[in-house]
Structure formats: structure tokens, C-alpha cells
Amino acid sequence: MRKNDYEIKNNTNGFIYNAFCCGTFKRREKTYQMYPMSHICLSKEIWRNLFLESIQRKELLNSNLSSLYTDLLSDKPPFSFDTISIYTRHEFSKLYDSNMSKGDAAWYMDQIYSSILLNDYCEKHPNIKIDKFPKTSSRLDPNLPPHAWESQ
């Protein structure tokens, strides 16, 4: 692991490490690039904007639920579990509250949703630059000696 592999470079808005790992998926009659759950580095402002500019937010604002979630749907919502939860629950409905088993549809919910948000946001903002890096290292085994986890 090298520290400089995990720093945002000049003139970019972030990066996704191992960005080409996961293929594509289809949702809402659109094909999306699937990104890994780990190693997505964006500023808090961009993460917030992913939600504020999402189709899910527009749908929630136009629903009869919006008055129940005034703070969470405001122009400056708290960047919290509650805020993210309302958007994710809206997107996945009953699946959101279902039991999860490794590898089932609920297991991939967060990965799918973050990929939808990233793809849609980048499509709306073609000038945003998010570096996408291929995987260049092996997965670290938790059974390795401690020095293997130290940065180089």
C-alpha cells in the first residue's frame, strides 16, 4: 500500500480505485457502471451533491412523504445515516428492510445505489474529473503479518 495512491491529485475531484472490477448493471431502464464499495474518494461536498441532485430526491420532494422529512429533504440536509437512509429506502422499497444474506440483492444495495449516484452525477456534470484506476495490488489477507499493512 502506498500513501500517494490514496490522495486526490491536482485538477481532479476524486478517484475510484479498482474502478473496473464490477461490470455493469441495469436499473431504471438504464445501464450503469458498477463501482466497488471501498476506495471511492470524493469530497464531502460532492458526496452531498450526489444525493441533492439525485432522481430519488426529486421523487421524494414530489411525493406526499416530503412533509414528514422536512429536515432530511431540505437544501442543506444533515449528511447523516438518516438522510442517506431515506434516499436508499425510496430507491429499494421493501428490499431495504429485508433480511440480508451474503450475495443476495440486499447485499449489493449500497454498491448499486452509490454507483447509480456516481454515474448520474458524472453524466450531469461532464466537467467533473474522477480518476478511475485499475486494481494494481493483491487483496490484503488479514492473516498477514502487521508490517504488510504499513504504507510504503
Secondary structure as GFF3:
##gff-version 3
##sequence-region A 1 152
A	DSSP	three_ten_helix	3	6	.	.	.	ID=ss1
A	DSSP	beta_strand	14	17	.	.	.	ID=ss2
A	DSSP	beta_strand	24	27	.	.	.	ID=ss3
A	DSSP	beta_strand	30	33	.	.	.	ID=ss4
A	DSSP	beta_strand	40	42	.	.	.	ID=ss5
A	DSSP	alpha_helix	44	52	.	.	.	ID=ss6
A	DSSP	alpha_helix	55	61	.	.	.	ID=ss7
A	DSSP	three_ten_helix	66	69	.	.	.	ID=ss8
A	DSSP	alpha_helix	81	92	.	.	.	ID=ss9
A	DSSP	three_ten_helix	93	97	.	.	.	ID=ss10
A	DSSP	alpha_helix	109	124	.	.	.	ID=ss11
A	DSSP	beta_strand	130	133	.	.	.	ID=ss12
A	DSSP	three_ten_helix	146	149	.	.	.	ID=ss13
###
